[in-house]
Amino acid sequence: MVDPFDYPGLIGFHVARGLARLHVTEGSIPAGSLSYIRETLASAGFEGPVHGLHIGNYVGVSLAYVTQVLVSIHPESRVFAIDPNIPHRGTSNPQSHVAALLAACGLKDSVVILAGFSGRKSVSNDGVIFDGYDPLANNASEISVENVLDSLGAVLQGNFRFALLDGNHEADYLRNEINRLKRLLAPDAIVVLDDVDEAWAELKTVFEEVRNEEFSYVGTDGRVGILQHRPRIATG
Ligand SMILES: C[S@@+](CC[C@H](N)C(=O)[O-])C[C@H]1O[C@@H](n2cnc3c(N)ncnc32)[C@H](O)[C@@H]1O
C-alpha cells in the first residue's frame, strides 16, 4: 500500500515501475502546493461528500493526493478525473500508471477516470519534445474524445465542490475550461489552477482575470492559485 499523503512514496511507486524520477517529479504538482491545497480544503468547513473534478492526470500524483483529501473529509466523496491519455513526458498510456497508483493507494472506488480532452483536441506536452517524442509530428495519431466538460455539464450540474485544473497550458484553453466548468460547480466550490506563476505568465494573467468575475480570491502559494466559486444571483 502507498499512503497518498506520503509524497516521496507516490513518486517512488512510479520510479519502482520504471518511470524516470525527473519526469515524474517535474511533471507533478510539488508536495508543498498539494499540502497548501489540503490546508485550504480543511479550513473550507465542508460537510458531507465533496465531489471533485480533476483535469490533467499525467501519472496520478496530484489525483491520488487530492482524492485522499476529499475522502478524508467524507468517505463518499468522488473525483472525476479527465485526461486524454495521450503520451506525456515520454510516457505512453499514462492512464495505466494512474490506475496502478490509485489501486496501490486504496482509492479505486473513489475515482472515475474520463479519458478525453476537457475541451477541443489540444497538442500534447504543450508542444515540447520529450525523449525524442515530437507532439506536432505525432498529432494525427493522438486521438481521444473531446469536450468532456460539456458532456459532463449536460448531465451533472452544480455537483462539484472542488476542481483542480492542470491540463493544457494555453491561456485561452484555460479560460475556456473555466467557462465550461461554471455550470458544473456548486456555489462555494474551491477551484485550484496550477502553474499560475512567472514560469507560466499567461496562466497567471488568467488567474488574475477570473478572480474579478464569478470567483473570489482565496490565495496562492506562488505556484497554485486558489479561487472560490461565487455565482452571481440573478435579481429581478
Ligand atoms: C502537468 S500534467 C498533470 C500533472 C498532474 N496534475 C500531477 O500533478 O500529478 C498535464 C496533463 O494534462 C493532460 N492534458 C493535456 N491537455 C489536456 C486537455 N485538453 N484536457 C485534459 N487533459 C489534458 C496531459 O496529457 C497531461 O497528462
The ligand as a Gaussian input file, in Angstrom:
#p B3LYP/6-31G(d) Opt

LIG

0 1
 C        1.184000      18.749000     -15.955000
 S        0.460000      17.206000     -16.314000
 C       -0.595000      16.937000     -14.942000
 C        0.142000      16.611000     -13.652000
 C       -0.758000      16.181000     -12.527000
 N       -1.780000      17.190000     -12.255000
 C        0.012000      15.925000     -11.256000
 O        0.403000      16.912000     -10.611000
 O        0.210000      14.762000     -10.892000
 C       -0.700000      17.627000     -17.577000
 C       -1.619000      16.507000     -18.022000
 O       -2.716000      17.099000     -18.703000
 C       -3.019000      16.350000     -19.843000
 N       -3.713000      17.208000     -20.800000
 C       -3.189000      17.933000     -21.815000
 N       -4.153000      18.555000     -22.493000
 C       -5.318000      18.225000     -21.886000
 C       -6.681000      18.559000     -22.155000
 N       -7.007000      19.325000     -23.172000
 N       -7.630000      18.028000     -21.342000
 C       -7.294000      17.237000     -20.288000
 N       -6.010000      16.897000     -20.004000
 C       -5.044000      17.382000     -20.800000
 C       -1.666000      15.874000     -20.317000
 O       -1.800000      14.806000     -21.249000
 C       -1.001000      15.508000     -19.000000
 O       -1.313000      14.184000     -18.648000

